Amino acid sequence: MNGMSGGVVVVMRHGHSVANERGVINSSPATATRPEWGLTGLGAQQASRCELPALLTGASAVVVCTSDFTRAVETADIVIERLGALGVTVTKLVEMDLRERNFGPLLEGEPTSRYEEVWQKDKLGTDFEGAENVNAVRERALGVLRRIESTHPGCPIVVVSHGDVLQILQTAFVNFPATQHRSVQHLENAQPRIVQQPSPRTAALSAAETPACLSILPPPIVKLTTSQELATGRWVKFFKTSYVDENDSATIRECEHFDRTNRPPVSDGVDILPIIKQRGKPNSLLLVTQYRPPVGTHSLEFPAGLVDKGETPAQAALRELKEETGFQGKIISESPVIFYDVSITSDNGILFVVEVDVDDEVNQSPKQHLDDGEHIHILIIPIGQLSSTMEEFSRKGYVIDSKVQAVCMGLQWSLS
């Protein structure tokens, strides 16, 4: 990462705020520093219950730096009190350079749905009128970390800030261009995330020993020139995008692709990998089949669906599992945001592994809750029989979803 080589860095978004509750953009210091634009009751609860202390287990001293916007300061104060109660010495720093990205007078007070207008400009490497440049946002946030690292070397740093700022800042830790910040997994309210975790082994490696995976170069910069919307349906938009080839600045290339019409802040959708647990029996996987018009036949796939407005991806996963299969379960792991077919779409989702205890009372009489026109058939397949079952479905004319195939091959390799 540019300019950072120290200890643990944790980023944390503020808790649910008045601006979140009203669904409006609140990025002007003139209003965002006022007391009435702080946390809601829910936001205070989120901060008081967040998992930050667990991420800092063993730390005796921590620097907590926060934006001076009220919602961030109130979040920081709550987590500082929690850390102090655990005996951690906390240095609090209030930094104007961690303020929310300034979206400008045209968008101030507007519905949050208009963020998308700025993000589309970011992708093209251009600026939305009056909005703060994405690279400038990253540089000011990085500047805070560099200053703290110089004055508190090796001390864990917690950055309490805002959704856009933290998403942009994280690009520096994964070597993404700042303009591609929407490709980084979004932070929920009061969600902490470790973005830098020093490894003693890594620090001890000589240059000759360093594995190639530790020296991955940033992706080449490709400049987008235009993005023309060709058609819009209920669920997708069809675009033609022009760009300059990374090795040939004289040639303009074109790509046709489609995006979702409604894009939630974290991921478009969810896939669920349900592991069926039952006393006295080996684990099984729950799969579904349904007709898919683009391929003209039925598909063998995981339960899946889109994230509805106002819900988190985790909530969507449990909802879709219950609606499509009738079963209820608990999430045991989740993937980062994954992209399904980057050659033609930015469509993306999160894969949730969900444990389903069929001995639980809630799963004794599972009942599907399908939408009109949905015809979803449920299969419970012992893990050891997954490969042979897939082959049989393929022979019978079903198509196999790529995520199911990938899981199957991963299981085969892990057992070989």
C-alpha positions as CSV (number, residue, x, y, z in Angstrom):
1,M,0.0,0.0,0.0
2,N,1.3,3.5,-0.8
3,G,3.1,4.9,2.3
4,M,1.9,2.3,4.9
5,S,4.0,-0.5,6.3
6,G,3.2,-0.6,10.0
7,G,0.8,-2.5,12.3
8,V,-2.8,-3.4,12.3
9,V,-5.2,-1.0,10.6
10,V,-9.0,-1.4,11.2
11,V,-11.6,0.6,9.3
12,M,-15.0,1.1,10.8
13,R,-18.0,2.9,9.4
14,H,-20.2,5.0,11.7
15,G,-23.4,3.5,13.1
16,H,-26.8,4.1,11.7
17,S,-27.3,7.8,11.5
18,V,-30.1,10.4,11.1
19,A,-29.0,10.9,7.5
20,N,-29.3,7.1,6.9
21,E,-32.7,7.1,8.5
22,R,-33.9,9.9,6.3
23,G,-32.1,8.4,3.2
24,V,-30.4,11.7,2.3
25,I,-26.9,12.7,1.4
26,N,-25.3,14.6,4.3
27,S,-21.7,15.5,3.3
28,S,-21.4,19.2,4.1
29,P,-19.5,20.1,7.2
30,A,-22.0,23.0,7.8
31,T,-24.7,20.5,8.7
32,A,-22.9,17.2,9.4
33,T,-21.0,18.6,12.4
34,R,-24.3,19.6,14.1
35,P,-25.5,17.5,17.0
36,E,-28.9,16.8,15.4
37,W,-27.1,14.9,12.6
38,G,-25.6,12.2,14.8
39,L,-26.5,8.6,15.5
40,T,-30.0,7.1,15.8
41,G,-30.8,4.9,18.8
42,L,-30.1,1.9,16.5
43,G,-26.7,3.4,15.5
44,A,-25.7,3.7,19.1
45,Q,-26.7,0.1,19.8
46,Q,-24.7,-1.1,16.7
47,A,-21.6,0.7,17.9
48,S,-22.0,-0.7,21.4
49,R,-22.3,-4.3,20.1
50,C,-19.8,-4.2,17.2
51,E,-17.0,-6.8,17.1
52,L,-14.1,-4.2,17.2
53,P,-12.8,-5.3,20.7
54,A,-12.6,-8.9,19.4
55,L,-10.5,-7.7,16.4
56,L,-8.1,-6.0,18.8
57,T,-7.6,-8.8,21.3
58,G,-4.3,-8.6,23.0
59,A,-3.7,-4.9,22.2
60,S,-2.7,-2.8,25.2
61,A,-2.8,0.6,23.3
62,V,-4.8,1.7,20.3
63,V,-5.2,4.9,18.3
64,V,-8.8,5.7,17.3
65,C,-9.0,8.4,14.7
66,T,-12.4,9.7,13.6
67,S,-14.0,12.1,11.2
68,D,-15.3,15.2,13.0
69,F,-18.8,14.7,11.6
70,T,-21.1,14.0,14.5
71,R,-22.2,10.5,13.5
72,A,-18.6,9.4,13.4
73,V,-17.5,11.1,16.6
74,E,-20.4,9.5,18.5
75,T,-19.5,6.1,17.1
76,A,-15.9,6.6,18.1
77,D,-16.8,7.7,21.6
78,I,-18.8,4.5,22.1
79,V,-16.1,2.1,21.0
80,I,-13.5,4.0,22.9
81,E,-15.5,3.6,26.1
82,R,-15.8,-0.2,25.4
83,L,-12.1,-0.5,24.8
84,G,-11.3,1.5,27.9
85,A,-13.5,-0.8,30.0
86,L,-11.3,-3.7,28.8
87,G,-8.1,-2.0,30.0
88,V,-6.9,-0.7,26.6
89,T,-5.2,2.7,26.5
90,V,-6.8,4.7,23.7
91,T,-5.6,7.8,22.0
92,K,-8.4,9.6,20.3
93,L,-7.7,11.9,17.3
94,V,-10.4,13.9,15.5
95,E,-9.4,14.4,11.9
96,M,-11.1,16.6,9.4
97,D,-9.4,14.7,6.6
98,L,-11.6,11.7,7.5
99,R,-14.8,13.6,6.7
100,E,-17.3,12.1,4.3
101,R,-16.5,12.7,0.7
102,N,-18.0,16.1,-0.2
103,F,-20.7,15.4,-2.9
104,G,-21.2,19.0,-3.6
105,P,-24.1,21.5,-3.5
106,L,-26.0,19.7,-6.3
107,L,-26.4,16.6,-4.3
108,E,-26.4,17.8,-0.7
109,G,-29.7,16.8,0.9
110,E,-30.7,14.7,-2.1
111,P,-31.8,11.0,-1.9
112,T,-28.9,8.6,-1.5
113,S,-29.9,6.9,-4.7
114,R,-28.1,9.8,-6.4
115,Y,-24.7,8.5,-5.2
116,E,-24.8,6.3,-8.2
117,E,-24.4,9.3,-10.5
118,V,-21.1,10.1,-8.9
119,W,-19.9,6.5,-8.9
120,Q,-20.6,6.1,-12.6
121,K,-18.4,9.2,-13.2
122,D,-15.7,7.7,-11.0
123,K,-15.6,4.6,-13.1
124,L,-15.0,6.7,-16.2
125,G,-12.2,8.7,-14.5
126,T,-14.2,11.9,-14.6
127,D,-15.6,14.2,-11.9
128,F,-19.3,14.9,-11.1
129,E,-19.9,18.6,-10.9
130,G,-19.1,19.9,-7.5
131,A,-18.2,16.5,-6.0
132,E,-14.8,15.8,-4.5
133,N,-12.3,14.0,-6.7
134,V,-12.0,10.3,-5.8
135,N,-8.2,10.4,-5.8
136,A,-8.2,13.4,-3.6
137,V,-10.4,11.6,-1.1
138,R,-8.0,8.7,-0.9
139,E,-4.9,10.8,-0.6
140,R,-6.3,12.8,2.4
141,A,-7.4,9.6,4.2
142,L,-4.0,8.0,3.6
143,G,-2.3,11.2,4.9
144,V,-4.0,10.7,8.2
145,L,-2.7,7.1,8.5
146,R,0.8,8.1,7.5
147,R,0.9,10.8,10.2
148,I,-0.3,8.5,12.8
149,E,2.2,5.8,11.8
150,S,5.0,8.3,12.2
151,T,3.9,9.4,15.7
152,H,2.6,6.0,17.0
153,P,4.8,3.4,15.2
154,G,3.5,-0.1,15.4
155,C,0.4,0.9,17.3
156,P,-3.0,-0.5,16.0
157,I,-5.0,2.2,14.3
158,V,-8.8,2.3,14.1
159,V,-10.3,4.6,11.5
160,V,-13.9,5.6,12.2
161,S,-15.3,7.3,9.1
162,H,-17.9,7.2,6.4
163,G,-19.0,4.7,3.7
164,D,-17.5,6.3,0.6
165,V,-14.3,7.5,2.3
166,L,-13.6,4.0,3.7
167,Q,-14.5,2.2,0.5
168,I,-12.1,4.5,-1.4
169,L,-9.4,4.2,1.3
170,Q,-9.5,0.4,1.1
171,T,-8.5,0.5,-2.6
172,A,-5.0,1.5,-1.4
173,F,-4.7,-1.7,0.6
174,V,-5.7,-4.0,-2.3
175,N,-3.8,-2.1,-5.0
176,F,-7.0,-1.1,-6.9
177,P,-7.2,2.3,-8.6
178,A,-9.3,4.7,-6.5
179,T,-11.8,5.0,-9.4
180,Q,-12.7,1.3,-8.9
181,H,-13.7,1.7,-5.3
182,R,-17.2,0.2,-5.9
183,S,-15.4,-3.2,-6.5
184,V,-14.4,-3.2,-2.9
185,Q,-16.8,-4.9,-0.4
186,H,-19.0,-2.3,1.2
187,L,-19.0,-1.7,5.0
188,E,-22.3,-1.9,6.9
189,N,-23.1,0.5,9.7
190,A,-20.7,0.1,12.6
191,Q,-18.9,-2.8,10.8
192,P,-15.2,-3.0,11.5
193,R,-12.8,-4.6,9.1
194,I,-9.1,-5.3,9.4
195,V,-7.4,-4.0,6.2
196,Q,-3.8,-4.4,7.3
197,Q,-2.6,-7.3,9.4
198,P,1.2,-7.6,9.7
199,S,2.6,-11.1,9.5
200,P,5.8,-11.9,11.3
201,R,6.7,-14.4,8.6
202,T,6.1,-11.9,5.8
203,A,8.2,-9.3,7.6
204,A,11.1,-11.8,7.9
205,L,11.2,-12.7,4.2
206,S,14.1,-11.5,2.2
207,A,13.5,-10.2,-1.3
208,A,14.7,-13.5,-2.7
209,E,12.2,-15.4,-0.6
210,T,9.2,-13.3,-1.3
211,P,6.5,-15.3,-3.0
212,A,5.1,-13.9,-6.2
213,C,1.7,-13.6,-4.5
214,L,3.1,-11.0,-2.1
215,S,4.3,-8.7,-4.9
216,I,1.3,-8.5,-7.2
217,L,1.4,-5.3,-9.2
218,P,-1.6,-3.0,-9.4
219,P,-3.8,-3.6,-12.5
220,P,-2.8,-1.5,-15.5
221,I,-4.7,1.8,-15.8
222,V,-7.3,1.7,-18.5
223,K,-9.1,4.9,-19.3
224,L,-12.8,4.7,-20.1
225,T,-13.9,7.3,-22.7
226,T,-17.6,6.9,-23.0
227,S,-20.4,4.7,-21.6
228,Q,-23.6,4.9,-23.7
229,E,-26.8,3.4,-22.4
230,L,-28.4,1.5,-25.3
231,A,-31.5,0.0,-23.7
232,T,-33.2,-0.4,-20.3
233,G,-35.5,-3.2,-19.1
234,R,-37.1,-3.9,-15.8
235,W,-34.0,-5.7,-14.3
236,V,-31.0,-4.7,-16.5
237,K,-29.5,-1.9,-18.5
238,F,-27.6,-2.5,-21.7
239,F,-24.4,-0.4,-22.4
240,K,-21.7,0.2,-24.9
241,T,-18.5,1.4,-23.3
242,S,-15.5,2.8,-25.1
243,Y,-12.0,2.7,-23.6
244,V,-8.4,3.2,-24.5
245,D,-6.3,0.0,-24.6
246,E,-3.6,0.0,-21.9
247,N,-0.9,-0.6,-24.5
248,D,-2.2,1.3,-27.4
249,S,-3.4,4.9,-26.6
250,A,-4.3,5.5,-30.2
251,T,-7.0,2.8,-30.4
252,I,-10.5,3.2,-29.0
253,R,-12.0,-0.2,-28.2
254,E,-15.7,-1.0,-27.5
255,C,-17.4,-3.5,-25.2
256,E,-21.1,-4.2,-24.9
257,H,-22.3,-5.2,-21.4
258,F,-25.2,-5.0,-19.1
259,D,-25.7,-3.9,-15.4
260,R,-28.5,-4.2,-12.9
261,T,-31.0,-1.4,-12.9
262,N,-31.2,-1.4,-9.1
263,R,-27.9,-1.7,-7.4
264,P,-27.8,-2.1,-3.6
265,P,-24.8,-0.6,-1.8
266,V,-23.0,-3.9,-1.1
267,S,-23.9,-6.6,-3.7
268,D,-26.6,-7.2,-6.3
269,G,-27.5,-10.6,-5.0
270,V,-26.7,-13.6,-2.9
271,D,-26.1,-17.3,-3.4
272,I,-26.6,-19.7,-0.6
273,L,-24.7,-22.9,-0.1
274,P,-26.8,-24.8,2.5
275,I,-25.1,-27.6,4.4
276,I,-27.7,-30.1,5.7
277,K,-26.9,-31.4,9.1
278,Q,-28.8,-34.4,10.6
279,R,-27.9,-36.6,13.5
280,G,-26.4,-39.9,12.5
281,K,-26.0,-39.0,8.8
282,P,-23.2,-37.6,6.7
283,N,-23.5,-33.9,5.7
284,S,-25.5,-33.1,2.5
285,L,-25.9,-30.1,0.2
286,L,-29.2,-28.6,-0.6
287,L,-29.5,-27.6,-4.3
288,V,-32.4,-26.5,-6.4
289,T,-33.5,-26.7,-10.1
290,Q,-35.6,-24.2,-12.0
291,Y,-36.2,-23.2,-15.6
292,R,-33.8,-20.5,-16.9
293,P,-34.9,-18.9,-20.2
294,P,-31.5,-17.7,-21.4
295,V,-30.3,-21.4,-21.6
296,G,-33.7,-22.8,-22.6
297,T,-33.7,-25.5,-20.0
298,H,-33.6,-26.2,-16.2
299,S,-30.5,-25.4,-14.2
300,L,-29.0,-27.2,-11.2
301,E,-27.9,-24.4,-8.9
302,F,-27.7,-23.0,-5.3
303,P,-30.7,-21.1,-3.9
304,A,-30.2,-17.5,-4.8
305,G,-31.8,-14.1,-5.2
306,L,-31.4,-10.3,-5.3
307,V,-30.9,-8.1,-2.3
308,D,-34.1,-6.1,-1.5
309,K,-34.0,-2.4,-0.6
310,G,-33.3,-1.9,3.0
311,E,-31.9,-5.3,3.8
312,T,-28.3,-6.5,4.2
313,P,-26.9,-9.3,2.0
314,A,-27.0,-11.6,5.1
315,Q,-30.7,-10.9,5.6
316,A,-31.3,-11.5,1.9
317,A,-29.6,-14.9,2.1
318,L,-31.6,-16.2,5.0
319,R,-34.8,-14.8,3.4
320,E,-34.2,-16.4,0.0
321,L,-33.3,-19.7,1.6
322,K,-36.6,-19.8,3.5
323,E,-38.6,-18.6,0.5
324,E,-37.1,-21.0,-2.0
325,T,-36.7,-24.1,0.2
326,G,-38.7,-23.5,3.4
327,F,-35.6,-24.3,5.5
328,Q,-34.1,-22.0,8.1
329,G,-30.4,-21.9,9.1
330,K,-27.5,-19.9,10.4
331,I,-24.7,-18.3,8.4
332,I,-21.3,-19.8,9.1
333,S,-19.2,-18.0,6.5
334,E,-19.4,-15.6,3.6
335,S,-17.3,-14.8,0.5
336,P,-16.2,-11.3,-0.6
337,V,-18.3,-9.8,-3.3
338,I,-17.8,-12.0,-6.4
339,F,-18.4,-11.2,-10.0
340,Y,-20.2,-13.8,-12.1
341,D,-19.2,-13.1,-15.7
342,V,-16.9,-10.1,-16.0
343,S,-16.7,-10.3,-19.8
344,I,-20.4,-9.2,-20.2
345,T,-21.7,-7.9,-16.9
346,S,-20.8,-6.3,-13.6
347,D,-23.5,-8.5,-11.9
348,N,-22.2,-9.6,-8.6
349,G,-23.1,-11.3,-5.3
350,I,-21.9,-12.8,-2.1
351,L,-21.9,-16.6,-1.5
352,F,-23.1,-17.5,2.0
353,V,-22.5,-20.9,3.6
354,V,-25.5,-21.7,5.7
355,E,-25.8,-24.6,8.2
356,V,-29.3,-26.1,8.2
357,D,-30.2,-28.4,11.1
358,V,-33.0,-30.5,9.9
359,D,-33.5,-31.9,13.4
360,D,-34.4,-28.4,14.5
361,E,-38.1,-27.9,15.2
362,V,-38.3,-25.0,12.7
363,N,-37.3,-27.4,9.9
364,Q,-39.7,-30.2,10.6
365,S,-42.2,-29.2,8.0
366,P,-40.5,-26.8,5.5
367,K,-42.8,-24.9,3.2
368,Q,-41.7,-22.9,0.2
369,H,-43.0,-19.3,-0.3
370,L,-42.5,-18.8,-4.0
371,D,-43.4,-15.8,-6.2
372,D,-46.0,-16.2,-8.9
373,G,-44.4,-18.0,-11.8
374,E,-41.6,-19.5,-9.7
375,H,-41.2,-23.3,-9.9
376,I,-38.3,-24.4,-7.8
377,H,-37.5,-28.0,-7.1
378,I,-35.4,-29.0,-4.0
379,L,-32.7,-31.7,-3.9
380,I,-30.7,-32.9,-0.9
381,I,-27.5,-34.6,-2.1
382,P,-25.0,-36.3,0.1
383,I,-21.6,-34.5,-0.4
384,G,-20.0,-37.7,-1.4
385,Q,-22.5,-38.2,-4.2
386,L,-22.4,-34.6,-5.5
387,S,-20.1,-35.3,-8.5
388,S,-22.0,-38.3,-9.8
389,T,-25.4,-36.6,-9.3
390,M,-24.2,-33.6,-11.3
391,E,-23.1,-35.9,-14.1
392,E,-26.4,-37.6,-14.1
393,F,-28.3,-34.2,-14.3
394,S,-26.1,-33.1,-17.1
395,R,-26.8,-36.3,-19.1
396,K,-30.5,-35.7,-18.6
397,G,-30.4,-32.2,-20.2
398,Y,-29.9,-29.9,-17.2
399,V,-27.2,-27.2,-17.2
400,I,-24.9,-26.9,-14.2
401,D,-24.5,-23.5,-12.7
402,S,-20.8,-22.6,-12.6
403,K,-20.7,-21.9,-8.8
404,V,-22.0,-25.5,-8.2
405,Q,-19.4,-26.9,-10.5
406,A,-16.7,-24.9,-8.8
407,V,-17.7,-26.1,-5.3
408,C,-17.8,-29.7,-6.6
409,M,-14.3,-29.5,-8.0
410,G,-13.0,-27.8,-4.9
411,L,-14.4,-30.6,-2.8
412,Q,-12.8,-33.2,-5.1
413,W,-9.4,-31.5,-4.9
414,S,-9.6,-31.1,-1.1
415,L,-10.2,-34.9,-0.8
416,S,-7.6,-36.0,-3.3
